[in-house]
Amino acid sequence: MKRINYILCVILIATFSMTSCDDYFDINESPDNITVATPDLILPVLVFYASQTNYDHAEYNIYLAQALTTASRAQVNATAYKGGWEFLSMNRHPQWRRHYFDIGTNLKGMLQTSEERGFTNFPLIGRTINLMSTQLTTDVFGDMPRSTAYTSKITYDSQEDIYAWMLQEADDLIALYNDPSVTDNPKNLTITKTMDRIFAGDLKKWRQFTYALKARILLRKLPNWDNTPATCDAIIAAVDAALTDEWEEPLYKFDGGVSEANSPWGPAKPIINGWESRANELDKAIPSKFFLVDMMGIETNSNPIRGYAKDPRMQAFMKPRTGADGRTIYRYLENNIGMDASAKETHYPDLYCTNPIGTTDVTFNPYTSNDGYVPLMLTEELMLIKAEALYWKGDKTGAREWTVKAFNKSAERFQCLTRYVNNYLANNTYLPESGFDIGHVMRQKYVCMYLQPEIWTDMRRYNYSNSKNNITYDGVIIYPTLKRPYNLYEPYWCVDRNADGSLADVWIQRINYDPEAEEKYNKDELIKLGAFKNPDWLKKPMIWAVNNGNHR
């Protein structure tokens, strides 16, 4: 709790306007007694916001990937990602502001003061966090300011240039992490757990995370952009470099208590920086039919004690509740179809899963308790990155092996009982030894990425492949039963037609730039991109979703 209080004391560093970022670090007005925000004060803020930006992205993406929905049926609401995808009327997106105002501005100050003091350890961690944040941001917005950010003339870098920079930055950082003159610099100030709640300043662990980020960046070349054996080899090498004995998951752990001391996914629902953020609404969210029936394998006539679904992680993700009919079962809805008038939100599963069912057969969700954690990356994500690369390299046996490893790691995380794990592995629906294909990898990853940002990015990388749009990869439909939400905003999403006049199955590919910042201050750049108040911009695929090869 003391460490969280320390962060709360210095978190004001991040709340100043970006327009005065060259001067705001001077926090006393007297020229005779100037005090600056030193790296030891800025680093805890950066680490905190590293966890928060992962939450910000995941909070949107879990709905956009059709895992969760709401009780209402609406074309227009305050949170378009939960309903009809009418994004242009939303007044802010926390992801944009988190990257530029909270992470980028503080990093700029930390780099400056570290250079003045000769510190070389603080910049490594700060730049690694910025690399992670840059990828999260470009993957949801596309082109964005990078090379000219924080200058008087801001322009937008292309997504291609941003990805080229990220790969170079990852290699540069890895070289620095491996340079003793940088990591063992005698001028370095010791980084404590108070400053770095994730790794307590252990640069070897931050290096392993940087290898992991490189693997995630390279993964974007699959399956569309540059699906070659050389790319697959580079991805596998990055994963192997990350998953050594020195690998430790980058987890930001919360103590629980008051406000920001609680996990953003917990029932305390903290809001960071007021109007800038969005609290989780898991108390109002409802699992989708696609998630429960098609991905988790819910048992409609299940015994309420002995597991409710083929996937043993079900009981960690949510707890069934009693409905008006007196039955305690898992209920779900089609996305954006709305619940019946006689139903209540409290009839649907408890997604915080805070109250055990009352038996020994209880799993545990480490994300949704107030003293839970936010991962910057999961071990199972790395395992599945390798599985995907192995598959596209032609090694289906290796791909299945690493997919099974990822499932086992996920089952361990959620404390699933061994007998349920064994039953799942024996079920040919999920991880078959014969006929294993890329769909099995990606559907397993979908479940493993519950409440993680990658869940929507993966779905877009595979172009929402489903039985209706008939998009296939290696002849395989990835998400066979996936359907677009009902009741989408008609002026945006019900105007695209196929050649025969039927409604086109057009999916959302990105969100609009933050109206509270970019539409006011960088309007000309948005017009140049064709993104200013243009719903068609939301339908434009990312560079990594455009198929450039023969892999469908």
N, C-alpha and C positions, 0 to 999 in steps of 0.2 A: 504494500500500500504506500509506503514511503516513496518508492521509486515512481509510482504513478503521480503522487503529489508533486514530486520534483518536476515531472513533465508538465503538469498543470500550471506550475509557476512560470515556466518558460514558454508555454505554448502561445503566449501573446506575440512572440517573435513573428509568428506566421500570419498574423491578422492584419498587418499593414498593407496599404495599397501597393500594387505592383508598379504604379506610375512613379513612385518615389523610391524605387528599390536601390538606387545608388547612394541614398542618404540615410535610409531609415535605421540603419544599425547603430547610429549615434543616438543613444537613448537618453543622454543628459544634455541639457542645453548649454551649460556652462563651458566655454572654450578652455577654461583652466582645469577642468576635471571631466574629460570625455571618457565615457565607458562604452565599449563596443560589445556586441554579442559574440562571444568567443566560441571556437569550435566545440568545446565541451558543453556549452549551453545549446548550441544549434543541433548537434547530433541527436539528442533524444527526441527532438521535434521531428527530424527527418525520419528516424526509425518508426516513430509513432505513425506518421503519415504514410509510410510505406505499407503498414498494415491497413490503414484506413482506406487508401486508394484501392487495395485489393477488395475490400468490402464494397466500396462504391461501385466498382465494376460488376462484382458478383451479384449485387442487389438488383441491378438492371437485368443482367444476363440470365439469371435463373428463370425469369418470366419470358424473356425473348426466346429462350430455348424451349419454351413450352412445358417446363417441368411444373411450374406453379401458375395458378390463375387466381381470380377473385370471385366473390359471390355475385358481383354485379354483371350486367350485360350492357356495355356502353361503347359507343363510337368515339366519344370525347370524354376525357377525364384529366385530372391534374397530373397523373402519372401514366403517360401514353404507353409506356412499355408493358403495363399490366392489362391494357384494354385494346383500344382500336387503332393504336399506332399513329395517332394524330399528334406528331411531335412538334410541329411548328408553333403551336400555341404554348408549349411548356416554357417557363420563364428562366430556367437554369438547368445545368447538368453538373453535378458535383465532380465528375471525373475530370473535366476540363480545368476547373478552378483548382482542384487538388494538385494537378500536375504543374501548372504554371505559377499559382500564387503560393501554395503551401510547400511544395517540394522544390520547384525551380528557384524561387526567390531565396529561400533559405540556403539552398546549395550554393548559389552565387555568393552569398555572404560568407559561408563557411570556407569556400575556396579562397576567397580574398584574405580572410584573417589567418587561415592556415599557412598561406604563402608568407605572410608577414612574420609569422612565428617559426617558420621552418618545419612545420608538421607535414609529414607525408602519409600518415596513416588515416587521418580523418577524411581527406579527399577520396581515398580508395573506396571507403564505405559509402560516402555521399554519391560518388559517381555511379556506383553499382545500383544504388536505389534509383537514381535518375534514369539509368538504362532500363531497368524494369518498368518504371513509370512511363518512359517514352514508348515502349512497345505496347503497353496496355492502352495508352492514349491513341496512338496511330491505328491500332487495331479496331477501335470503335469509331474514330472520326475520319481517318484517312490522311490526306495531306494536312500539314500543320506547321506552324512556325518552329524552327529549330536553330538554324544558323544565324538568323537575325533576331531571335527572341531577346527581349530585354535591351533592344536598341531603339533609336528614335524612328527607324524606318523598318517596320515589321513586314516581312513577306512570308509566304507559305512555301515550305519545302515539299517536293513531291514525295509520295510514299515510297517510291523506288529509292530516292536519295536518302530518306530516313532509314530504310532497311540497310542500305550500304554503310551508312554511318554507324548503325548499331552493331553490325558485324565487326567493323574496325574497332569500335570502342570496346567491345567484348575482348578482342585479342589484345588491345593495348592494356586493358585492365589486368588481364591474366599475366601478361609480361611483367607488369609492375608488382603484382602479388608475388611473383616468383623472383623478384629482385631484392636480395637482402639489404641493399643500400637504401631501399624504400621502406621495407617492413621493419628493419632493425635500426632505423635512423636514430642516433642518440638524442636528437632534438625532439623526438616524438613524445607527446604527453600520453601517459598510460590511459587507455580507454577502459572504463569500469562498467560493471553491469548497470549502474545507474544511468550511464550515458547510452549504453547499447543493450537494450533488454533482450535482444535476439541472441547475440553471440558474445557479449561482454568483450568486444574488441578483438576477438580471435580472428585474425586476418586469413588464416588457413581455411576457416569455415566460410568466410565471406568469399574467398577464392572459389571454393567448391560451388557455391551458389552462382557465381559468375559463369562457371562452366555450364551449369544447368540453364542459365539464361541464354547462353549461346546455343544450346541444344534447342530451346524453345524458339529462338529466332530462326534458326536453320529449318526447323520443322515447317515453317510457313511455305517452304518451297514444295512441300508435298500437299496434296497429290497433283496439283495443277501447274505450278509455276516453273519448277525445274526438277521434275521427277526423274532423276538419273541415278545410276549406281554410285557416282562420285558424291552426289548430295547425300544419299543414304549413308555412305561410309562416313561422311563428315558428321552427320547427326549421331551415329552410333559412337564415334570417337568422343564426341562431346559428352554424351551420357556416361560413357565408361570413365572419362576423366572426372566427372562429377561424383559418381557413385563408388568412391574409394572408401577406405576405412575412416577417412577424415570427413566424410559426408555426414552432416547433421541437418535435419529439416529446419529451415528458417521459420520458426514459429514465434509470433508475438503473443505472449501469454498475459492475460489480464488477471488482476487480483480480485475483482468484484468489489462492490461498495457503492460509491457515489459517482454518478455521471460517467465521465470518460474512463473511470476505473473499471467499467464493465465492458465486456465484449460487445461489439456493435450488433452481433447476431443474437444476443441474449434478451430475455424478457424485460430487462430494464430499459432497453431501446434508447441508448444515448444518442444525442444529436451533436455532432461536432461542428463548431463555429456557426451555430444557429441556422440562419436562412440558407447557408451554403450547402447544407447536407440533407440527407433523407434518412430517417430512422427506419429500421426494418419493420415490416408489418406482418410478421409471421403469425401473429394472433388473428389476422384477418385473411391470410392467404389460404388457398385450397389446392391440394395436389391435383394435377391433371390426370385425365384418363390415360393419356399417352405415357405418363411417368409411371403410374401405379400398375396399370394392366399390361402395357406392352413392354415396358422396360424392367419393371420389378417382378412381374409375374404374380400379381395378387391372386390369392385363392378366394373365389367368391363364396365358397362354402367351407371356409377354413375353421378349424378349432381355435377359439379365442385364446387358448393358452399355448398351443404348440406351433407358433409361427404362422404368420398370416400370408406369406408370399414365398415364392420359390427363392427369391433373393433374401438371404438372412440379414441384410442390412436394413430391411424395412423397419424393424422395431427400434432402430437407432435414429432413423430419420423422422419418425412421427409415431404418435400414440393414438390408437382409435378412441373415439368418444361415442357416447350414447346419443342416439337420435330420438325423434318423437315416437318412433315405433318401439322403443325400448331396447333395441339391439345395439350392442357395442361392436361396431365394425368400422373398417376403413371405407370412407366415402370419398368420392372424387367428382370432378366436373370436366366436361369438354371445355377447352380454352375459350373464355369470353362468352360462354353460352348463358351464364347466369343460373342461379339456383331457383328452385321452386319457391313459390310464395309461402308455403308452409314450412320451409326449411330455415334453419338458423346457422350462422357461421360456427357456432359452438357444437353443432352436430358433426362437423368435419374434423379431421385429425388434428391433434395438438402438435404443431411443428416444432415447438420448443422441446417437447418430450421431457418435461421437467419432473413429472411425477411417475415413478416406476409403476409398472403394471401390478406388481405385488407378488411376483414369482422370482425364482432364480434364473429364469430364461429371459433376462433383460439385458439388452445392449445399451450402449451409451453414445451420445452425440457430443463430441468435445468442442463443437463450434457454438452451440446454442445455449450454453449456460453462461451466466454472468461472469464466471471466472474461467471461461473457455479460452480458445486461442484462434487467431487468424493466421493461416499459413501464407507465406509468400510463394511457396511451391511445395507440393507434396511429393514424397518418394514415389508413390504410384503413378503420378504424372510422368516422371522421368522414365519409369519402367515402360509405360505405354508409348511414350515418344520413341523409345528404342524398338518396341514391338512394331509400331507403324513403319519405321524405317526398314526393319528386317523384312516385313511383309513386301514392301515395294521393291526391295532388293531381290526378292524371289525366295526368301527363306521362310516359308510358312510354318515350319516346325519350330524355328526359333521365335517367330512372332507369337505363336501360341504359348510357348514356354514363358515368355516375358509377360504376356497378358495374364496368365495364371498367377505369376508372381505378383502382379499388380493387384489382382483380386484378393489374394491371400493377405497382402499388406493392408488393403482396405478393410477386410474382415477383421484383421487384428486391431486396426484403429478403432473400430466400432464394437470391439469385444464380442464378436459373434461366437456362438457356441460351435464347438468342433463338429458335432453331428450335422448341424445345419449347413456348415461349410462343405462338408463331404457330400451331402445330398445335392448341393448346388453344382459341385464339380462333376458329379455323376450324371447330371442332367444334360443331355446332348443339345438342348436349345441354346445354351449360353457359351460353352467352351468345348465344342465337340472335337474329338481327335481326328475324325474324318470329316472332310468338307469345311474345315476352318477357313474363314475368309475375312476380308477387311471389315465387313460389317460387324463381325464378332468383336474385333478390336475396338471399333469406335463406339459400339453400344456399351461395351464394358467401361470405356472411358467416360461416357455420358454419366453413368451412375457414380463412378469414382469422383467425378468433378462436381458433385452436388455441392451447391453453395460456393463454387469456385468460378472465377472469370472465364476459364477456358471452355466451359460448357457451351457457350454460344459461338465462340470463335471456331471451335471444331465443327459445329453444325454448318456454319457458313463456309468453312473450307471445303466441305463436301456438298455445298450448294443445296442444302435441305433435301438431299436425295430421298425420295419417297415414291410410293407406288403410283401416285397421281402424276407427278412431273416426269416420272420414269427416267430420272438421271441416275446413271449407274457408274460405278468405278470397278474396273476389272470384272465387269459384267454383274456386279452386285449392287442391289439397292440397300443403302446404309440404314435408313430409318423407315422401314416399309409402311408402317401405319401412321406416320406423321401427317397431320393435316394443319392447314392454316387456321388461325383462330376464327371463330364466328364473328359477325357484326363488326367487321373492320370499317374504318372511316371511309365512306363511299367516295368522296371527292379525290382521295389519294389512291385507294387500293381496289376500286371497282370500275376503273376506267380502261385498264389494259385488256386488250382482246386478242385472241388467237386469230389465225387466218380465217377460220370458219365462223368467227363471231362469238365464240364461247369465251367466258371470262378466263383470262390468263392467271396462272398460279404464280403470282409475283410475291416474293418474300422481301422482308426488310433486310438490308445489308449493312446499314450504318445509322448513326443518329446525327442530328444536325448540330452545328457548332453552337456553343453556349450563347444564347441571345443576350444575356446580361453583360457579356464582354465583347464578343466578336461582331455581333450585329451593330453595336454602337461605335466601336473603335477601329474595326478592320473590315468595314462594309465593302470597300472597293476590292479587297482580296477575295471576299466571298463571291462577289459578282463575277470576278475574273474566273473563279473556279466553276461558276454555275451553281453555287450552293446557297445563294441568298434566297431564303423563303421559297425554296424550290423542292416540292415533295419528290420529284424524280431523283434528286440527289440521294434520298434515302434508299433508293432501289439500285444504286450504282455499286457493283461488286468491288471489294478490295482487290488489290493487285494479286493477292495470293488465292483469290477465288476464281480468277479467269483461267480457264483451261488452255494451256499452251502445248499440250502433248497428246499422246495417244493412250491415255490411261483410263478412259471411261469404257 
